[in-house]
Amino acid sequence: MDYGCIARKLGHSFSGEIHKLIGDYDYRLREVSAEELADFMTRRDFKGINVTIPYKKDVIPYLDGISDTARRIGSVNTVVNRGGKLYGYNTDCAGMKALISHAGISLKGRTVLVLGTGGTSATAQAVAHDLGAKEVLVVSRRQSEGVITYDRAAEEYSYAEIIINTTPVGMFPENYASPIDVRKFPKLEGLVDAVFNPIRTELVLEAKKAGAKAVGGLYMLVAQAVYASEIFRDVVIPKTEIDRIYGELMKQKESIALIGMPGSGKSTIGRLIAEKLGREFIDTDSEIVAREGMEISDIFSKKGESAFRDIETCVLKDAVRKSGIVIATGGGAVLRDENVEALRQNCKVFFLDRDPDWLTPTADRPTASDREAMRRRYKERYKRYCETADIAVKPVQSKEENVRIIIGEFLK
């Protein structure tokens, strides 16, 4: 291959799509086992590669030269082949600095906890020192020289203002895991998570809820890729390209989720949006019926509402793991906090705020089977819909116009 990315597993990677947005060159993803790494690096059958988990340190012995930054950090994420000799660089460092700047987070004079001990952890530690952190502590499950445990971090360093996560905890497909409880750090000001898939990890959402500035790793991924491409091809790329590519990638990877009352048009409008954008469409109510082999009204009558909500949560979480799709949710999906948090990981959420007088009750809607019940549900849920949504839309009569409005808001 000419250019590419190597790792043990790459099912979560966006690198191919990013490099396609950067320029017209051959870039491929290559999964390499630990046993294959030596042969791959020795053959040197590439022009340039990015290196990710878990090989950022392992590739160093195969290099003929290494940049000052990579040597200082002890981690390489970019390797270029020049006349059969391999040279290693660390563009993660500049990428993480770009992410922190983009998020408006200051490390100067702060105590910083770096979660994890791998190659990205070494990068985060160097970045924290470069940006003027007062104190930098490395946190892992097991204590060792220069590394403290999560329990000790919470007990002795609860005053930490910044957390940088470099572990893979919370990464797709294990979206609903978090490496640390941010509630144990009451002075938390900012959190940076190197995980980029999902867009907003459980950890990022928890930090935002606690009032801190928090950001996932997608911007860093784009920035380091742009810097790596400069090294690969010996070119200078305008830094404005980072913002452009990040914006394009967000449009590709973020999903559209529709919430609102039963009968508000979520399924119809969602299906049309998906067709217009060429995206997968998932109607969670239809998925529940397919999985359970019975109508929703039957699930309510035979298993009860609580059991239905459990099924709904499982279906919704499975749907949200996917990126770049369109999801129509059930009318009561927003009633559970965990469903709302799941939607926020990868979705821009639209509330179809149709007046209850325009909603048609039907017998197959257990909680809104008549007009009076419909009005009660609308009144009970309205605040929740508004709090959950990124954008509220008042549907008009024309389905096509509703689709145009939502797509326009999404692509802004």
N, C-alpha and C positions, 0 to 999 in steps of 0.2 A: 504494500500500500504506500501511497505518497505520504499522507498525513492521517492521524487518527488518535484514538484514546484507548489506553489499555487499563484494565482493572480485573479483579477477580470476578466481579459481577457488574453488568452495565444495563440491566433491565430498567433502571430508574433514570438513565442518563438523558440529558437534553443536548449534549455536546454536538452531536451531528447536526441538529437543527440550527444551533447557534452559528456554527462555522459556515453553514449554507447561507445564512443571513450576512455573514461577514464578507464572503467572496466566493468566486467560482473556482473552487479547487476540490480535489478528491479528498474526502475526510471520512474515515470509517471507524466504527466501534469494534474493538477486538477484546474479547474476554480471554484472559491468560491465567492459567492455573499457576500455583506456586512452583510446581514441577517444570512448567514450560517457560518460566521467566528467563532462566539463564540462557536457554537456546535462542529465545526471541531476541534478547539483548545482544547476544554474541553474533548472531547473523546480521544484525543491523540493516534489515531489509525495509527501510523506511527513510523518508526525508525528515520527518519531524513527528513527534508524538506528545500527547498529554498523558500524564500518569496520575492515577487516582487510587483510592483505597484498594489494597493496603500497601502499595508498592513505592510510595514517595521516598522512603529511605532505602528500600531494597535495591533500587536501580543505581544508586550512587557508585558502587564498586565497578560497574561496567563503563563508567564515563572516563573520557580522556581529559576533560576539563570541566570546571564548575564555576558558576558566577559567584561573586563575593556575597551576594544576598543569599543564595542557596547554601553556600558554605557556612555562613553565619547561623542560618536557621537549621541546617542539617536536613533539609527536605527539598526534593526536586519534583516539580510537577510538569516541567516542559523539557524535552530533549530534542536537540536538532542534530542531524547528521551532516557534517561538512567534510566532504572528501573521504568518507569512511571513518572519520573520528567523531565521537559523540560528546556533545557539550550540554551540560545541565543548567537549568535556570529555575527560579521560583517566581512565577507570575501571580501565585496566590497572595503573596504579600501585598503587592500593589492592588490586587483585586479586593482584598479585605479592607484596605485603607479606603478604596473608592466606595465600598459598601457603607462603611461607618460614616464617611463624609456625606454620602447620599441620604442616610437616615437621620443626619443631624445629631449624632451622639458624640459627646465629648468624653475622652478618656483621661484628659489632663488632670492630674492630682487625685485620680480616683483609685479605689481598690478594685482590682479586676480578678474575677474567678474565671479560669479557662478550664472547661470541662473536656476531659479526654487527654490522651498521651501520645497520639499518633502524629503523623506528619503535619496535618492541619493545625494541631495543637501547638507544635513548634512555631508555625507561622503566626498564629494568634498571639503567642507570648512575645515574639519579636515586634509585632505590630503594636501591642499594648505598650511596650517599652519605648518604641519610636514615637508614639503619640503622647508620651509624658505621663503614663500611669504612675501613681505613687507606689503601688504594691501590686504584684502579679502572683497569683497562687494557682497552681495546677491541681485539679481535682479528679480523682478516679475512684473506682470501687475499692481498690486496695491501696493501702498506704505504702510508700517506698521513699527513697531519698528524693527530696524535692517535690513530693506529691502527697497531698492530704486526701482523706476520705470525704465522701459527701456528708456524712454525719458530723465530722469535725468542722467542715466548712460552715454548716448551719449553726453549730454550737459556738464556735470561736470567731467566725468571720461573718456573722449575720449583718454586719455593717457594710458589706460590700455594695458598691453602687452599680457595678457593671458585671454582666455575665456574658461570656462568649462560649457557645456550645460548638465543639468540634467533633462530638461523637455522632454516630449514625442513628442514635435513638430518636424515634419519631419519623424516620425516613420511610417512604413508600416501600413495601405495602403495610408496614407496621405504623400507620399514620397516627394511631391514638395512644402512643406511648410518649412519656416525657422523662428526661433524665434527672430532673431536680424539681423540688417544690419551691416555686418562687415566693410563696407566701412566707417562707422562713427568712426572707431578706427584705425587711420593711423599708430599707433605704434605697432599694433598687431604682435606678434612673434609666438604665438602658440595657437592652439584651440583643445580642447578635447571634443568630443561629446559622451555621454554615450549611445546614440542610436546605435544599431548594425544592424538593418534591416530597410533600405538598408545598404549595406556595407559602402558606402560613401554617407552621407546625403547631401542635398542641402547646409547646413551650412558648412560642411567640404569642399565641392567643392568651395564654395565662398571664404573661408579662404585661400585655396590653390591658387586660382586665385589672391588673394591679396598679395601673397608672403609669407604667414605664413606656418609654419609646422602645419599640421592638420591631425587628425586621428579620426575614428569612434570607437565605443565601443566593437567591436567583440573580440579583444584581452583581454580586461577587462573581458568580459563575460566568456571566456575560463579560464582565470587565477583564477577568483573567484570561478568557478566551481571546479577546481582542489583543491583549498584550502578547499572548502566545503566538497569535497569527502574525504579528509584527516580526517576531523572532524567526518563525518558520520561513517567512517569505522575504525577510530583510526589507520591509516597507514601513512607512509611517502611516498610521491610521488616525484620522481626526478623532479626538476623544468624544466629540458629539455623537459618534457612531455607537458608543456604549449606551447612551440614553435611547437612541433610535431602535437599536436591536432589542434592548430590554423591553421597550414599549411594544414592539412587534411580538416578542415572545410571550409577554403577558396576555396579549389578545388571543394568541394561539392556545395557551395552556389554561387560562382561567375559564371555568365553566359558568354557564348561566343557570341560575336556579329561580324558579317561579314559586312564590308562596301566595296564599290567599284563601278565601272561603271556597267551599265546594260550589261548583257551578260558575266560578268567576272566569273560566276560560283558560285555565293553566294548561290543560292537556292539548287543547286545540291550538292555542297560540304557541305553546312550546314545540309542538310537532312542526308547525310552519317555520318557526325560527331555525330549527335544526335542519330542515330541508333547504332553507335559504343559505345557511352557512356551511352546509355539507358536513354536519356534525351528527354524532350519535345522539339519539333521544331516549331518555328513560322516564317513564311515568311510574312513580313509586307505587301508586295504588294498583296499577295493572300488574306490576311485578309481584306485589303481595298476592294477588289473586292467582297468578301463575304458579308461584311457589307453594301456596297452601292448597291449591286445587279447589277453592270455594270462594264465593263472593264475600266481600267485606262485611255485608250485613249478616251473613252466616257465621263469619268469624266472631263478630260481636255477640251473637246470640248463643253460640256454642262454647266459645272460649272466654268471652268477656272482653271489655275494653282494655284492661291492663295487658292481657296477652296480645291483643292486636297492636298496642303501642310498642311492645317489645319486638314484635315482628317488623313493624314499621321502622324502628331504629336500626335493626340489622340491615334491612334493605337499603335504607338511606345511607348508612355508613359505607356499604359496598359501592353504591353509586358514586359517592363523593370521592372515593379513592381514585376514580378515573379523572383525567384532566381533559379540558377542551370539549365538554359535552353539554347538553341541555337537559335539565332535570325539572319535571313537574312534580311537586310534592303534594301530599295529602293535606286537607284543610287544617288538621290538627297537629301536623308534624312539628310546628314551632313551639308546641306546649312543653316539650322536654328540652332542658338546657343542653344536654349532650347532642341533640339533633342540631340545634342552632350552632353550637361550636363546630360540629362536623361540616355544616354548610359553609362556615366562614373559612375553612382551610383552603378550599380551591375555587370557591364560587363568588361571583357577583350576584347578589340576591335582589330580585325584583318583586315587589308587592303589587299584585293586581287588585287594586282597591275599587272593586265594583260595588256600587250601592246595593244594599240588601234587598231593596224593592225590585231590583233587576235580576236577582238571583232566583232560580227556579228550584224549589225543593222537590226531592223525589224520595220514594220509599226506600231506595237502596242506600241512602245516606243516613246512617244510624243516629248521628248527632244533629242532623239538620233535615228532618224528614217532612217538616211543614214550615209554612212561612213564619210563624211565630218563633219556632225553634231556630230558624235561620237568623232572624233578627237578634235573638238572645246570643247566639254563638258569635255573631259579628261584633256585638257590643263587648262581649267578654274577651274576645281575641284581638280587638283592633289595636290596642296599645302594643301588644306582643308582636303583631305583624310589623308595625312601624319601627319598633326597636330592633327587630331582626333585619329589616331590609336596608340595603344600601340606597335603593331608589324606589319610590312609590310611583306607580303609574295608574292614572284613571283611565280605564279602558273606554274606547269609543266604539261605535257600532261596527265600524269596518275592521275586520280581522287583519286585513293587510296593513291598515294604518297602525294598528297596535304592534304588529311585527316590526314595521319600519321604525316606530318610536323606540322600542326596546333595543333593537340592533344599533340604532344611532347612539343611544345612551351608553351601550356596552362598548362600542368602538371609539368613544371619545378619548 
